[in-house]
């Protein structure tokens, strides 16, 4: 059975928090263990350049994010894990898509429109803060997905538009350069990741570094985890007073790391008067039970970057085993071909036109009998048969002469035409043997 291809990428502009872990990393790793799934995971470091021009931050983030995936349980033997920038075929495919996708479509991209709106509101030129990287972000994302013909891409709601644009790129390229029976690209489908797509932050809003309301995943150890959880907003009810479990993001975060029975027990304790301080400690312990062992692995990987580099280089090698031959086909399709591909067919055509071979001609005369002739490669008549009552009998002798050659001449109902030597006839018959 053919495995389903699933592709997941993550931007390398910062460190990860537990919202990233719950919403994307954990479910993606769980799905990668399905034996019927072929998983591709990549560090979107080319995308990172769009909004970050700090080389040290890019370098640090790439390392941290690679170590995070591996520490969280991603098995590089089972999946293909690579850096986007290590696959040169991806930017080449991006350019091919740039040349077929319409600017009107890209004008509607959410990120581009947001940048234009912000600039306009500030009294600046609408495109003042728009780089070509930002404008073409959906095109590069399409290349990421379609380079490996991923059938499914786990995306959040805010990325659905980009997946639709990837489908548009695939269709436009297929329509221009492929046939309906043999398209180059499949149309990817969006799939959900975690049932908790967006985890609330310390203040109840979406957990995001932009809001400074995140709980770190590994960075800073248990101390940073405790410090962040201590900042979760709750009401002023004292220990012993009944609490509303739905009044704070604390319970939602707890749910993301607990079994159903643990969730119910925790909420029951809050209603019975569990203090917020104790509840936050319970949450920290609950999270640490899952990520504590991973943190130790993360710290080990961060201390040995050469191990991570080796894993990513092997992942890039695996990815390019697919990308390189596929790009060769795409280059050929658009006309970026080797000149030897032009010369070879012409030479073969000339050779085919030049080479002529001997042939048998079967026909029926007015006397009702069936005859055959042997014609040389130069067009000279060499042999003429006697008449046969049926075409089948004539054909049987033609078959014998082709197969047996000169040996079949003895006793054959044929005569040499005037001036024709036996050597000429045998040479013509030998050509049929050589064709076989």
N, C-alpha and C positions, 0 to 999 in steps of 0.2 A: 504494500500500500504506500502511495506517495505521501510524504510528510507535509504537513501544513507549515508554511513559512511565516514566522512572526518576527517583527522588527521593533526594537525599542531603543530610543536615544535619549541622552540627557545632556543639557548644556553645561559647559565647564567654565562658569563664571564665579563660583563661590562654593561654600561648603554646604553639605546637605543637612536637613533637619528631619525630625520624625514625621512631619507631614509628607515629605518626599518618600520616606521609607514606607509609610502606610499606604499612600496613594499610588505609588508606582513601583518602588523597588521590590517590596515583599511579594505582591501579586505576580510581577513579571518573573521573579525567580521561581515561584511555585509553578507557574505555567511552563517554564523551561524544562521542568522535570518530566513532562508528559512525553512518553516515547513516540507519540505520533506528531510531535511538534519539532520543527527545525528552527532554533532561535538565533537571532542576530542582535547583539547589543553593541552600541557604539557610543563613544565619547564625542559629542558634537562640538569639537574644538574650533572648527571653521565658523560655525554659527556664533561662537563666543566672541570672535573678533568684531562682530557687528556692534556690540555695545560695550566692549572692554578693550581699551588700548594700553592696559597695564601688563607688560610681559611677565612680571613676577607673579601677579595674581593668576594669570592664565596657567603658568607653569605649576603653581601650587594647587590650583583647583583641579587640573587634570590628574595629578597624582592622588589627591584626596578622593576624588570621585571614583577612580579606578580601584583604589584600595577599599572604598566603601562597598562597591559591588561584590568584590571578591570576599571581603569579610562577612558580608550578609549571606553568603552561601552560593554565589554564582559559580558554577563549575565550568572552567574554560575548556575542559575535555569534552563536555557535552554541547556547549554552545560556541558560537563564533563571536569573540569579544575583540574589538579593535577601535583604534582612533580614526575618526573621520579623515583627518589630514594624512593618514598613512595609505589612503586608497586614492591614487591620482585619477583613477577613472571617474570618481564622483564629480569633481569640478568640471571635467570634460563633458560629462553627461549634462551637468547643470547648464553649460553653455549651449549645448544642442537644444535643450528645452527653452532657454532664453530666446533662441532663434525661431521658435514655433509658437510660443505662448503670447497672447495679446497683452499689450500694456493696459487696455481697458479692464481686463480681468484683474491684473495686479493692483490697479488703482483702488480696487474694492477690498484689499487686504486690511484686516483690522489694525495691525501694527502700523502700517503706513498711514491709514486714516487718522489714527490717534496722534501720530507725530505731526501731521498736517494741522489737525484741530488745535493742538497745543501751541504750535508756532503762530497760527492765526490769532489765537486768543492773546498771545503775548505781543501782538502787533508786528510780527516778523513776516518775512516772505514765507508762504506756505511750505516750501521745500527746504527751508533754511537748515533744518536739523535732520534732513533725510539723506543718508548715504545710499549708494547703489547696493551695498550689502543689505541694508534694511529693506529697501524696495524689493530686492530679489530673494529675500529670505524664503518665501514660499517655493521658489524655483529650486533652491538648494535642498529644501526639505523633500521636494518631489524626487530629486536625484538620489537622495539618501534611500528613499523607500523603493524606487523603481530599479535602482542598480541591482538589487537582489530579488526583484519581483516578489516582494513580501505580499502575502495574501491578506494578512491582518496586521493592524497597527494599533496597539493600545494607546488611546489618546483621551485627554480630558476634553470637556465641552469647548474650551477656548481654542483647541487645536482642530476642531472639526472642519473649519473652513479651509485650513491648509491641506487636509487630506482630500477634500473635494477638488482643490487645485491640482493635486498630484494626479487624481483621476483624469482631470482635463488634459494635463500634459501627456499622459499615456495615450489617451484617445487621439489627440492631435498628431502625435508622432506616428501612431499606428495607421491613421488615415492617410498620412503623407507617404510613408515609406514601407508599409507592410501590406499583407493581404488579409482579408477577413479570416481565411483558413489558418494563417500562420502569423498572428500578431506578435510583436516583440514584447509587449508589456501586458500584464494582467492588471485588472482594476482593483486596487486595494480596498479593503473594508475596515472601517473603524470598529474597534472593540473597547469595551470598558475595562478598566484596571480593577481597582479595589471597589468594594461596595461603599466604602467611605472615600469618595473621590477627593473631597476637600476637607481637610482636618482643621477645625478651628484653632486659632492661636490663643495666646495668653489673655487677650482682651476680648475674645469672642469673634473677632473678624477672621477671615481666611488666614491661616498660618502662612506668613510670608516675610522674607528678610526685609522687604520694603517697608513693612509695618513695625519692624523690630519686635515681633511678638512670637518668635520661634522657640522651640525646644531643640537644642542641638542633638544630633544623633550620636556621634562619637567624640567630636572635638571637645576638649576640656574635661573628659572623664565624668565620673559620677558626681563630682562637685559641681560641674557646670549644669548637669541634669537637675540636681536638687535646687540650684539657684534659680534656674528658669521656672521650674514648677512652683516655687515659692511666690512667683510674681503673677500667677494665674488669678484673675479677678474673681472675687466671690462677694457675697453680701456680708453684712456686719453681724449676723447671728452668732451668738456665743455657743461654746460647747454645751451640749445638753438640750439646746433648742432645736426643734425639727427644722430640717433644711429641705429646700425644693431642689431635687437632683437636676432639674432642667433649667435652673437659673444660672448655670455656669458651664463653661466649656470643659471643665475638669472631668465631668462624667463622660462626655463624648470621647475625650482622649483616653479615659480609662477603658471604655468599651472597645476601642481599637486594639487593645492588648489583652483582652479578657475573654474567657469563655462565657456563654450565655448565663450559666448559673452564677458565675462570679459577678457579672454585671448586676443581676437581680439582688444579690446579697449586698453589694456595695450601695446600691440605691436605698435598700431597706435600712441599712445602718445610718445613712444620711437623714432619712425621715425620722429615725429614732433619736437623732441628736448628735451623731458623730461630728466632732469638731473639724473645722476646715483645715487646721494645721495637721491633724492626724490623717485626714483624707488625702492631703497632698503628699504626705510621706508614703501612704499606701500606693498612691499613683506612681511615685518614683520607684518604689520597690517592684511594682508590677511591670513597669517598662524595663527596668534593669534586669529582671529575670530573663527577658528575651534578648536584649541587646548587649548585656554585660559580656557574655562569652565572645560575641562578635567584636566588641570593642578591643578585647585583647588581641584578636587576630588583626584588626585594623592597625593597631599600634606596631605590631610586628612588621606588617607590610610597609608602613610608613618609614620604618627604620631600615628597610632593605629595598630601596627603589629599583635596584637591578633585577630583583625577582619580578616586580611588576612589569618592567620594561620587556623582559623575556616573554612573559605571558602575552603582552600586547603585540609584540613582533610576530609571535606564532599565530595569533589571531588575525593579524593583517595578511600573513601568508595564506591562511585558509580562505580569507575573504577574497583575495586576489585570484585564487584558483577559479573563482566564479566570475569575478569582475573582468579580468583580462580577456578571456575568450569571448565573453558577451560584448565587451566594447569593440572587439575586432569585427563582430557581426554588425554592430551599429555604425561603425566607421564605414564599412563597406556599403551599408544601406544608404547612407547620405552622400556617398561619392568620395570619401576620403580614403581612396584605395591605393595600393601599391601599383606603380606603373607596370610591374611585371604581370599584373592581372589583366592589363590591357593588351600586352604583346602576346601572351600565351594563347588566348582564343583566336586571334587573327592568324597566328602561325598554324594552329591546328586546323583552321578552316582552309587555309591554302594547301596544307598537306592532304586534307580530305579531297579537295578538288583535283589535285594533281594525280592521286593514286587511282588507277583504273584496274579492274580485275576481269579475268575471263568469266564467261557466263554461258549458261544453257538457255536456249529459247525453244519453248514448246508451242506447237500450233497444229491446226487441222486444215487439210487440203480439201479441194472440191471432190476428191474421190472418196471422202468420208473417213479416211485414215488419219491417224495421229502421228506426227513426226517431231523430232527435235534436232537442233543444231548446236554445235559447240562453237562459240565466238571467242576469239583471242582478246587480250587486253587492248590490243591495237585496233580491234574491230574487224579482223579477218575471220571468215568462215573456215573452220578446220575440219569438222566432221558433219556428216549428214546421216541420219538414221533411216532404216527401212520403215515402211508404214506399219502402224499397229492398229488393231481393231478398237482398242480403248485407250483413253488418255491415261488410265491407271497403269497399263502395261508400259507405256512410254515413260511415265514418271518413275516406275520401278528401275528402269535401266539408267535413267539420269541419276537416281540415288546411288546405284552401285558404282557408276563411273566416278561420282564425286568422292565416295567413300574409299573405294579400292584403287582408284587411279589406273595406272598402266596395266595392272594385273587383270582388270576387268575388260581390257580391249580384246583379249583372246576370246573369240566366240561371240563377241558383241555384234548385234545386227546393225553395224554402222560401216560407212565407207569414208576413206580420206578423200577430200576434195583435191582437185588438180593442183599439183605443185606443193602440196602440204607434206612435210616430213613427219615421221613418227616422233622425232625429238620435239618438234613444236607442239604436237598433241600432248605428249607426256608432260611437258613443261606447264601447259595450260591446266591439265588435270592436277598436277602437283600443287597449284595455287589454292585449290579447294581444300587440300589436306592442311596447308599452312594456315588457312583461315581458322580451322578448327583448333 
